[in-house]
Amino acid sequence: MTAVHVENVTKVFNQGRSDEVTALSDVDLSIGQGEFVSLIGPSGCGKSTLLRLIADLIPPTTGTVTVAGKPAAAARKEQAYGIAFQQAGLFEWRTVRRNVELPLELRGVGRAERRAKAEEMLELVGLADFAAHYPGQLSGGMQQRVAIARALAVQPPLLLMDEPFGALDEMTRERLQSELLAICATTGTSTVFVTHSISEAVFLSDRVVVMSARPGRITAAIDVKLPSRDEAGRQAPAYFEKITEVRKALRS
């Protein structure tokens, strides 16, 4: 089954007003089950807008968006995806465990089951020992891992990520990239990942989708096959070749 299908989608903000802006125009995109796809393009090209359309946080002006074969609105109501932003968005007054439990709590899951699932997710992201801590006691990278654990708590088939590592230092960013790939491999989750970093997109992705300046259109979709997704992979000739290919697609 296709994880995400976007067909003939256009998004116009402030339609009919003097400040009307066409953010996306005639976008078509399909993402397969278990596929990791990055969206990259110049600032303001509509990458985050497309992600929000998939999440049904905003409606398309024209066109359709389906998630796991369902309209995006139905998928949102069924919590068929998890979402993580550049800011972790944790509740400072809730412990790490209770932050991860939140989507389960909203679903009406019982206390014991919530706790067990939260602890499982924290183990997955390497933060089991910090379950009783509060967000203010964690580093930025650790907070992002909590946000990922929370997004995965309901075991969604789809993970939507909007520059989740953008504010982190390079070493932390690379470590979390590797951890994210390990998590996605373990869970079989499909992922749509927005980034400005060419190297990040190439390292993480099965496919890098290149978007034009506003109004955003998909101008290229580049398949990425690396010998490995680790430090050796970052040094492989194929890695640098794909970085060059994506850079050329962005420039054209």
C-alpha positions as CSV (number, residue, x, y, z in Angstrom):
1,M,0.0,0.0,0.0
2,T,1.1,3.6,-0.7
3,A,1.9,5.4,2.5
4,V,1.2,8.9,1.0
5,H,-0.3,9.9,-2.3
6,V,-0.5,13.6,-3.3
7,E,-2.3,14.3,-6.6
8,N,-2.6,17.7,-8.4
9,V,-2.3,19.6,-5.2
10,T,-2.2,23.4,-5.2
11,K,-2.2,25.6,-2.1
12,V,-3.1,29.2,-2.2
13,F,-3.0,31.3,0.9
14,N,-5.3,34.4,1.3
15,Q,-7.1,33.5,-1.9
16,G,-8.9,36.4,-3.6
17,R,-7.1,39.0,-1.5
18,S,-4.4,41.5,-2.4
19,D,-1.9,39.5,-0.5
20,E,-2.7,36.1,-2.2
21,V,0.2,33.7,-2.3
22,T,0.5,30.5,-4.3
23,A,2.7,28.3,-2.1
24,L,2.4,25.0,-4.1
25,S,1.3,24.4,-7.7
26,D,0.3,21.0,-9.3
27,V,2.3,18.8,-6.9
28,D,2.2,15.0,-7.4
29,L,4.0,12.7,-5.0
30,S,3.7,9.1,-4.0
31,I,5.6,7.6,-1.1
32,G,5.9,3.8,-0.7
33,Q,5.4,1.8,2.5
34,G,8.6,1.9,4.6
35,E,10.2,4.5,2.3
36,F,12.2,7.4,3.6
37,V,11.7,10.6,1.5
38,S,13.3,14.0,2.0
39,L,11.9,17.2,0.7
40,I,14.5,19.8,-0.2
41,G,14.4,23.2,-1.9
42,P,15.0,26.9,-1.4
43,S,13.5,28.7,1.6
44,G,9.8,29.5,1.0
45,C,9.4,26.8,-1.7
46,G,6.6,25.1,0.2
47,K,8.3,22.1,1.8
48,S,6.7,22.7,5.2
49,T,3.4,23.5,3.6
50,L,3.4,20.2,1.8
51,L,4.2,18.4,5.0
52,R,1.3,20.2,6.7
53,L,-1.1,19.2,3.9
54,I,-0.1,15.6,4.4
55,A,-0.8,16.0,8.1
56,D,-4.1,17.7,7.4
57,L,-3.1,20.7,9.5
58,I,-4.1,22.8,6.5
59,P,-6.4,21.9,3.5
60,P,-5.3,21.9,-0.1
61,T,-6.9,24.6,-2.4
62,T,-7.2,22.0,-5.1
63,G,-6.2,18.3,-5.4
64,T,-6.2,15.4,-3.0
65,V,-4.0,14.0,-0.3
66,T,-4.4,10.4,1.0
67,V,-2.5,8.7,3.8
68,A,-2.5,4.8,3.8
69,G,-5.3,4.9,1.3
70,K,-7.5,7.2,3.4
71,P,-8.2,10.9,3.1
72,A,-5.7,13.0,5.1
73,A,-8.5,14.2,7.4
74,A,-9.5,10.6,8.3
75,A,-5.8,9.6,8.8
76,R,-5.3,12.6,11.2
77,K,-8.4,11.6,13.2
78,E,-7.1,8.0,13.4
79,Q,-3.6,9.2,14.4
80,A,-2.2,7.4,11.4
81,Y,1.0,9.4,11.6
82,G,3.4,10.9,14.1
83,I,4.8,14.4,13.6
84,A,8.0,16.1,14.9
85,F,9.1,19.7,14.3
86,Q,12.3,21.7,14.6
87,Q,11.4,22.6,18.2
88,A,10.7,19.5,20.3
89,G,7.5,21.0,21.7
90,L,7.6,19.2,25.0
91,F,5.5,20.2,28.0
92,E,7.9,21.4,30.6
93,W,5.6,20.4,33.5
94,R,5.4,16.8,32.4
95,T,8.2,14.3,32.9
96,V,9.8,12.7,29.9
97,R,7.7,9.6,30.3
98,R,4.5,11.6,30.6
99,N,5.4,13.6,27.5
100,V,5.7,10.3,25.5
101,E,2.5,9.1,27.0
102,L,0.5,12.1,25.9
103,P,-0.8,10.8,22.5
104,L,-1.7,7.5,24.2
105,E,-3.5,9.4,26.9
106,L,-5.5,11.4,24.3
107,R,-6.5,8.1,22.8
108,G,-7.9,6.9,26.1
109,V,-5.2,4.2,26.6
110,G,-5.1,2.9,30.2
111,R,-2.3,4.0,32.6
112,A,-0.4,0.8,32.8
113,E,-0.4,0.3,29.0
114,R,0.6,4.0,28.5
115,R,3.5,3.6,30.9
116,A,4.7,0.3,29.3
117,K,4.6,1.8,25.8
118,A,6.3,5.0,26.8
119,E,9.1,3.0,28.4
120,E,9.4,0.9,25.3
121,M,9.8,4.0,23.1
122,L,12.3,5.6,25.5
123,E,14.3,2.4,25.3
124,L,14.2,2.6,21.6
125,V,15.7,6.2,21.5
126,G,18.2,5.4,24.3
127,L,16.6,7.5,27.0
128,A,15.1,4.9,29.3
129,D,17.2,6.2,32.2
130,F,15.7,9.7,31.8
131,A,12.0,8.8,32.1
132,A,11.5,10.7,35.4
133,H,13.4,13.8,34.3
134,Y,11.8,17.0,33.0
135,P,12.6,18.5,29.6
136,G,14.5,21.4,31.1
137,Q,17.0,18.8,32.5
138,L,17.8,17.5,29.0
139,S,20.0,18.7,26.2
140,G,18.5,19.8,22.9
141,G,19.4,16.5,21.2
142,M,17.9,14.5,24.0
143,Q,14.7,16.6,23.8
144,Q,14.5,15.8,20.1
145,R,14.7,12.1,20.9
146,V,11.9,12.4,23.3
147,A,9.8,14.2,20.6
148,I,10.6,11.3,18.2
149,A,9.6,8.8,20.9
150,R,6.3,10.6,21.4
151,A,5.6,10.7,17.7
152,L,6.2,6.9,17.5
153,A,4.2,6.1,20.7
154,V,1.0,5.2,18.8
155,Q,3.1,3.1,16.4
156,P,2.1,5.2,13.4
157,P,2.8,3.8,9.9
158,L,4.0,7.3,8.9
159,L,6.4,9.8,10.5
160,L,6.4,13.4,9.4
161,M,9.4,15.5,10.3
162,D,10.0,19.2,9.7
163,E,13.7,20.0,10.1
164,P,13.8,18.2,13.5
165,F,17.6,18.5,13.7
166,G,18.0,22.0,12.3
167,A,18.9,23.7,15.5
168,L,21.5,21.1,16.7
169,D,25.3,21.1,16.4
170,E,26.8,19.0,13.6
171,M,28.0,16.1,15.8
172,T,24.6,15.8,17.6
173,R,22.8,16.1,14.3
174,E,24.8,13.2,12.7
175,R,24.3,11.0,15.7
176,L,20.5,11.6,15.7
177,Q,20.4,10.9,11.9
178,S,21.9,7.5,12.5
179,E,19.5,6.9,15.4
180,L,16.5,7.9,13.3
181,L,17.5,5.5,10.6
182,A,17.8,2.7,13.1
183,I,14.4,3.5,14.6
184,C,12.7,3.6,11.2
185,A,14.4,0.2,10.2
186,T,13.2,-1.3,13.5
187,T,9.6,0.0,13.2
188,G,9.2,-0.1,9.4
189,T,7.8,3.4,9.5
190,S,7.5,5.5,6.3
191,T,9.0,8.9,6.7
192,V,8.6,12.3,5.1
193,F,11.5,14.6,6.2
194,V,11.9,18.3,5.4
195,T,15.4,19.7,5.4
196,H,17.6,22.4,4.0
197,S,20.7,20.2,4.2
198,I,21.8,18.4,1.0
199,S,24.1,16.1,2.9
200,E,21.4,15.2,5.5
201,A,18.9,14.5,2.8
202,V,21.3,12.2,0.9
203,F,22.4,10.3,4.0
204,L,18.9,9.7,5.3
205,S,16.8,9.1,2.2
206,D,15.8,6.4,-0.2
207,R,14.7,9.3,-2.4
208,V,15.3,13.0,-2.3
209,V,12.5,15.1,-3.8
210,V,13.7,18.5,-5.1
211,M,11.3,21.5,-5.1
212,S,11.5,24.7,-7.1
213,A,11.2,28.3,-5.7
214,R,7.7,29.5,-5.0
215,P,5.2,28.4,-6.2
216,G,6.7,25.1,-5.2
217,R,6.7,22.3,-7.7
218,I,8.6,19.0,-7.7
219,T,11.4,19.4,-10.3
220,A,13.3,16.2,-9.6
221,A,13.2,12.9,-7.6
222,I,16.6,11.4,-7.0
223,D,16.9,7.8,-5.8
224,V,19.7,7.2,-3.3
225,K,21.5,3.9,-2.9
226,L,24.5,4.0,-0.5
227,P,26.7,1.0,0.5
228,S,25.8,1.6,4.1
229,R,24.1,4.3,6.3
230,D,27.0,4.8,8.7
231,E,30.3,6.7,8.9
232,A,31.7,4.5,6.1
233,G,28.6,5.4,4.0
234,R,29.4,9.1,4.5
235,Q,32.9,8.6,3.0
236,A,31.7,6.5,0.0
237,P,32.0,7.9,-3.5
238,A,28.3,7.3,-4.1
239,Y,27.5,9.6,-1.2
240,F,29.4,12.5,-2.7
241,E,28.1,11.8,-6.2
242,K,24.5,12.0,-4.9
243,I,25.2,15.3,-3.1
244,T,26.5,16.7,-6.4
245,E,23.4,15.4,-8.2
246,V,21.0,17.0,-5.7
247,R,23.0,20.3,-5.8
248,K,22.8,20.4,-9.6
249,A,19.0,19.7,-9.4
250,L,18.5,22.6,-7.0
251,R,20.5,25.0,-9.2
252,S,18.6,24.1,-12.3
